[in-house]
Amino acid sequence: MFSKSISVFAIAAAMATGPATKASADAGDFVAGALIGGVVGHALTKENQRKKATTQRSTTRTYNTLPSTQEGREIQASLNYFGFDAGAVDGQLGRKSRNAVSNYQGYLGYPVTGVLSPFEQNLLISSYNRAQAGGYATTQQAAALPDGTRGLLRVYRDEMAGGGTTSASAPEPAGTLAAVAEPEQTAPSLPSFMNDGAPQKSLAAHCNQVSLLTNTNGGFTTEAKMTDANFALNEQFCLARTYAIAEGQDLAAKVSGYTSQEITQQCEGFGPALQAQVDALSYESEDTVTRDVGAFARSTGMSPSQLKGTARICLGVGYRTDNMEVALASALILYTMGEKVYGELMGHHLAQGYGTTQDPTLALQWYEKSWDAHNAGQKAAFAPGQPERNALIHKAAMQVGGAGDQAGSSVTPTAALPSFSVSD
């Protein structure tokens, strides 16, 4: 039943967007306009798409007439600082700025209108000015928050309200549509072996702390100067996360007919769709998990380019919203579809215990597949300009996994799935 719904959506999306074109940023791996929702979404009717397109065209014409103002620059700079991408700080509050405003409003639970109320604008800009004035103390405070820098908004708002949980001037409305998924949300019915029943750790907060230590140390750990193998892996994990978020946002911008909010909402279904396979990472071998993911991929009826394109976008969404289920499900799809370099991500999750049980030994299976793919000439998924990165991860993972510095793999490579190929 699941595969039928996703196939219907893929056809509907393709018809609604016209002839498919390849997105140059992704080396022809996905078809713009026919992806999101192909695996996890529901079919939008042609009428809803027509209305949306009409609204977007009308709104765009309005945005193009907006003048550049100092007030606009302050709003954009503030939004960007707190992680709501408003684009270039040019003072023109166009569509991207309004989307950022909507995300800001949704995050704080205010009505999502895309237009700031006086209270919302004052909170945004005063919070930005306060954070800038706080210097290093603000950086430390943000690193301790689950949402990082963005979490400062809630702290400052609550302080403005006299320490309450919500502001009397701007109550949290019931039923408000959130524009950004809450980082602390966890998937329902997680099995008991996941982190011994404890709440899932926040990778975003962890990476904020890692970044602080990296800056304090004067830069990233190198293979020659590595003294703490576990910290070196953490640095590379967070670096990969950053690259995945950036690529996902870039690709999502090329998908026509969907807002950032809609893409996020549809990607949230990616994790539950592959929950069994994500759970299996904690106790099954690499080849068993890969076989099960391959069976799921075949059942969808989607083309490899559609699956991989959707997975790249949802991988970024998963990490951006701190949803480890979505991130891992997306990485597993990419890995199973032939892009073995993404095995690094499963290795990182298992080595550090984010979204899985912590098992550095089991992580080695996935790391080794990634190393083999790099050595075979497969293009790096993260930091392609740093070829030395693969050797660093290899050395660090071997030490953390209890294998010392020995090279080579003890795991027999998984046979290629005949139903899939890297190119269309």
C-alpha positions in Angstrom: 0.0 0.0 0.0 2.9 2.3 0.8 4.6 1.8 -2.6 1.3 2.5 -4.4 0.9 5.9 -2.8 4.4 7.0 -3.5 4.3 5.9 -7.2 1.1 7.9 -7.7 2.7 11.0 -6.2 5.7 10.7 -8.4 3.6 10.6 -11.5 1.4 13.5 -10.3 4.5 15.6 -9.5 6.0 14.9 -12.9 2.9 15.8 -14.7 2.5 19.0 -12.7 6.0 20.3 -13.3 6.3 19.5 -17.0 9.3 17.9 -18.7 12.0 16.8 -16.1 15.3 18.6 -16.1 18.4 17.5 -14.3 19.8 19.7 -11.5 23.4 20.6 -12.4 24.5 20.8 -8.8 23.8 17.0 -8.4 25.6 15.6 -11.4 22.3 14.5 -12.9 21.3 12.4 -10.0 17.8 13.7 -9.5 14.9 15.2 -11.5 13.9 18.6 -10.2 10.2 18.9 -9.5 9.4 15.2 -9.3 11.1 14.1 -6.1 9.9 15.4 -2.8 7.0 13.4 -1.7 7.8 10.6 -4.2 8.9 8.5 -1.2 7.2 10.0 1.8 4.6 12.6 0.8 1.0 12.7 -0.3 -0.2 13.7 -3.7 -1.2 17.4 -4.1 -4.1 17.9 -6.4 -3.6 19.8 -9.7 -5.9 22.5 -8.4 -3.9 23.1 -5.3 -0.7 23.2 -7.3 -2.3 25.7 -9.7 -3.4 27.9 -6.8 0.1 27.7 -5.2 1.8 28.6 -8.5 -0.5 31.6 -9.0 0.1 32.8 -5.5 3.9 32.4 -5.9 3.9 34.3 -9.2 1.9 37.1 -7.7 4.0 37.3 -4.6 7.2 37.3 -6.6 6.0 40.4 -8.5 5.3 42.1 -5.2 8.7 41.3 -3.8 10.5 42.6 -6.8 9.1 46.1 -6.2 10.3 46.3 -2.6 12.9 48.9 -1.8 16.1 48.3 0.1 16.0 49.7 3.6 18.2 49.7 6.7 15.3 48.1 8.7 15.2 45.3 6.1 19.0 44.7 6.5 18.6 44.5 10.3 15.8 41.9 9.9 17.8 39.8 7.4 21.0 39.9 9.4 19.1 38.9 12.5 17.3 36.0 10.8 20.5 34.7 9.3 22.3 34.8 12.7 19.6 32.6 14.3 19.7 30.1 11.4 16.7 31.3 9.4 18.1 31.7 5.9 17.1 35.1 4.6 19.8 35.2 1.9 21.9 38.2 1.1 21.6 41.1 3.5 20.5 43.6 0.9 17.6 45.2 2.7 15.0 43.9 0.2 12.5 41.7 2.0 11.7 39.4 -0.8 10.4 35.8 -0.9 13.4 34.3 0.7 13.2 36.7 3.6 9.5 36.1 4.0 10.2 32.3 4.1 12.8 33.0 6.8 10.3 35.0 8.7 7.8 32.2 8.5 10.3 29.7 9.8 11.2 32.1 12.6 7.5 32.5 13.5 6.9 28.8 13.3 9.8 28.0 15.5 8.5 30.3 18.3 4.9 29.1 17.8 3.6 32.4 16.4 1.1 32.5 13.5 3.0 31.8 10.3 2.2 34.8 8.2 5.6 35.7 6.6 5.2 39.3 8.0 6.6 40.3 11.3 4.4 41.8 13.9 5.9 44.7 15.9 6.5 42.4 18.9 8.1 39.7 16.7 10.3 42.2 15.0 11.4 43.8 18.3 12.2 40.4 19.8 14.2 39.3 16.7 16.3 42.4 16.4 16.9 43.0 20.1 17.9 39.4 20.5 20.4 39.7 17.7 21.9 42.8 19.2 22.1 41.2 22.6 23.7 38.1 21.2 26.3 40.2 19.3 27.1 42.2 22.5 27.5 39.0 24.5 30.6 37.8 22.7 32.2 34.6 23.8 29.7 34.2 26.7 26.9 34.0 24.2 28.7 31.4 22.2 29.1 29.3 25.3 25.4 29.7 26.2 24.3 28.7 22.7 26.5 25.6 22.8 24.8 24.4 25.9 21.3 24.7 24.3 19.7 21.8 22.4 18.9 24.1 19.5 22.2 26.0 19.5 22.2 29.6 18.6 18.5 29.4 17.6 17.6 28.4 21.1 18.8 31.8 22.4 15.5 33.3 21.0 13.5 31.3 23.4 15.8 32.1 26.3 15.7 35.8 25.6 11.9 35.8 25.0 11.3 34.1 28.3 13.5 36.5 30.1 11.6 39.4 28.5 8.4 37.9 29.8 9.8 37.8 33.3 11.0 34.2 33.4 7.7 32.5 32.2 7.6 29.9 29.6 5.7 32.0 27.1 5.4 35.7 26.6 2.2 37.4 27.8 2.5 39.9 24.9 2.7 37.0 22.3 0.9 33.9 23.6 1.5 30.5 21.9 -1.5 29.9 19.7 -3.0 26.5 19.7 -2.8 24.6 16.4 -0.2 26.9 14.9 1.6 25.3 11.9 5.3 25.0 12.8 7.6 25.9 10.0 10.6 24.1 11.4 10.6 20.7 13.0 11.5 20.7 16.7 15.0 19.3 17.2 14.0 17.5 20.4 11.1 15.5 18.8 11.8 11.8 18.9 10.3 9.0 16.8 7.4 7.2 18.4 7.8 3.6 19.8 11.6 3.5 19.7 12.7 0.0 20.9 14.2 -0.2 24.3 17.8 -0.8 23.1 18.0 2.7 21.6 20.3 4.5 24.0 19.0 2.3 26.9 15.6 4.0 26.8 17.1 7.5 27.3 15.9 10.5 25.3 17.8 10.9 22.0 20.9 13.1 22.3 21.0 16.3 20.2 23.6 16.1 17.5 23.1 19.8 16.8 24.1 20.8 20.4 26.9 18.3 20.3 28.4 19.8 17.1 28.2 23.3 18.6 30.4 22.1 21.4 32.8 20.3 19.1 33.1 23.4 17.0 34.0 25.5 20.0 36.8 23.0 20.9 38.0 22.9 17.3 38.3 26.7 17.3 40.0 26.7 20.7 42.5 24.1 19.3 43.3 26.3 16.3 41.7 24.1 13.7 40.7 20.5 12.8 42.7 17.5 13.9 45.1 16.1 11.3 46.3 12.5 11.0 49.8 13.5 11.9 48.9 15.4 15.1 46.0 13.2 16.3 46.1 12.5 20.0 42.3 11.9 20.6 40.9 9.6 18.0 37.3 9.9 19.3 37.4 13.7 19.1 38.8 13.5 15.6 35.9 11.3 14.6 33.5 13.8 16.2 35.0 16.7 14.2 34.6 14.8 10.9 31.1 13.7 11.8 30.0 17.3 12.4 31.8 18.4 9.2 29.9 15.8 7.2 26.7 17.0 8.9 27.4 20.6 7.8 28.1 19.5 4.2 24.9 17.4 4.1 22.7 20.3 5.3 24.3 22.7 2.7 23.8 20.3 -0.2 20.2 19.4 0.9 19.2 23.1 1.0 20.9 23.8 -2.4 19.0 20.9 -4.0 15.7 21.7 -2.3 15.9 25.2 -3.8 15.8 23.6 -7.3 12.6 21.7 -6.6 9.7 23.7 -8.0 6.2 23.8 -6.5 7.2 23.2 -2.9 8.1 25.5 0.0 10.8 24.8 2.5 8.2 24.0 5.1 6.4 21.5 2.8 9.7 19.8 2.0 10.5 19.5 5.7 7.1 18.1 6.5 7.3 15.5 3.8 10.8 14.4 4.7 9.7 13.8 8.3 8.0 10.7 6.9 11.3 9.3 5.6 12.3 8.0 9.0 9.1 6.1 9.9 9.1 4.5 6.4 12.5 2.9 7.1 12.3 2.7 10.9 12.9 -1.1 10.9 16.1 -0.8 8.9 17.3 2.2 11.0 16.7 0.2 14.2 18.5 -2.8 12.7 21.7 -0.7 12.5 22.2 -1.3 16.2 22.3 -5.1 16.0 22.5 -6.3 12.4 25.5 -6.5 10.1 26.0 -4.1 7.2 25.0 -6.6 4.5 21.8 -7.6 6.3 20.7 -3.9 6.7 21.7 -3.2 3.1 19.6 -6.1 1.8 16.5 -5.0 3.7 16.9 -1.4 2.5 17.4 -2.6 -1.1 14.1 -4.6 -0.8 12.3 -1.4 0.4 13.8 0.6 -2.5 12.6 -1.9 -5.1 9.1 -1.9 -3.6 8.7 1.8 -4.1 8.7 1.6 -7.9 10.8 4.8 -8.0 13.7 5.4 -10.3 17.2 5.5 -8.8 17.5 9.2 -9.6 14.3 10.0 -7.8 15.2 8.0 -4.7 18.7 9.4 -4.5 17.6 13.0 -5.1 15.0 12.7 -2.4 17.4 11.1 0.0 20.0 13.9 -0.5 17.4 16.6 0.3 16.0 14.7 3.3 19.5 13.9 4.6 20.0 17.7 4.9 16.5 18.1 6.5 17.2 15.3 9.0 20.4 16.9 10.2 19.1 20.4 10.1 16.1 19.5 12.3 18.0 17.1 14.5 15.9 14.2 13.3 18.3 11.2 13.4 15.7 8.8 12.0 15.3 10.9 8.8 19.1 11.4 8.5 19.9 7.7 8.9 17.1 6.6 6.6 18.3 9.0 3.9 21.9 7.9 4.3 20.9 4.2 4.0 19.0 4.9 0.8 22.1 6.6 -0.8 24.4 3.9 0.4 22.2 1.1 -0.9 21.8 2.8 -4.2 25.5 2.4 -4.8 27.0 5.5 -3.2 29.1 3.6 -0.6 30.9 6.7 0.5 27.9 7.5 2.6 28.8 4.5 4.7 30.8 7.0 6.7 27.6 8.4 8.2 26.4 5.1 9.6 29.9 4.6 11.0 29.7 8.0 12.7 26.3 7.3 14.2 27.3 3.9 15.5 30.6 5.2 16.8 29.0 8.1 18.7 25.5 6.7 19.5 23.3 9.3 17.8 20.1 7.6 16.6 21.6 4.2 17.2 23.1 2.2 20.1 26.8 3.2 20.5 28.9 0.4 19.0 32.3 1.5 17.7 33.1 -2.1 16.6 30.0 -2.4 14.5 30.7 1.0 13.1 33.9 -0.4 11.5 31.9 -2.4 9.0 30.4 0.8 7.6 33.6 2.8 7.8 35.4 0.1 5.8 32.8 0.2 3.0 33.3 3.9 2.8 37.1 3.6 2.7 36.9 1.0 0.0 34.6 3.2 -2.1 37.0 6.1 -1.8 40.0 4.0 -2.7 38.1 2.7 -5.7 37.7 6.2 -7.0 34.1 7.1 -5.9 33.6 10.8 -5.5 33.7 12.0 -1.9 30.4 13.0 -0.4 31.8 15.4 2.0 34.8 17.8 1.9 35.9 16.7 -1.6 38.8 19.1 -1.5 40.4 17.2 1.5 41.6 13.9 0.2 43.6 13.3 3.4 40.3 13.2 5.4 39.7 9.5 4.4 43.0 8.4 6.0 42.3 10.4 9.1 38.9 8.8 9.6 40.4 5.3 8.9 43.1 5.8 11.6 40.8 7.3 14.2 38.0 4.7 13.6 40.5 1.8 13.9 41.7 3.1 17.3 38.2 3.8 18.6 36.9 0.4 17.4 39.7 -1.4 19.1 41.6 -2.5 16.0 44.6 -0.2 16.5 46.1 1.2 13.3 45.8 -1.9 11.2 44.6 -1.4 7.7 42.3 -3.5 5.5 38.9 -4.9 5.8 37.7 -8.1 7.4 34.3 -7.7 5.9 33.5 -9.2 2.6 32.1 -6.5 0.2 28.4 -6.7 -0.4 27.4 -7.8 -3.9 26.0 -5.0 -6.0 22.3 -4.9 -6.3 21.4 -5.7 -10.0 18.3 -3.6 -9.9 20.1 -0.3 -9.3 22.8 1.8 -10.9 24.4 5.1 -10.1 23.3 6.7 -13.3 19.9 6.8 -15.0 
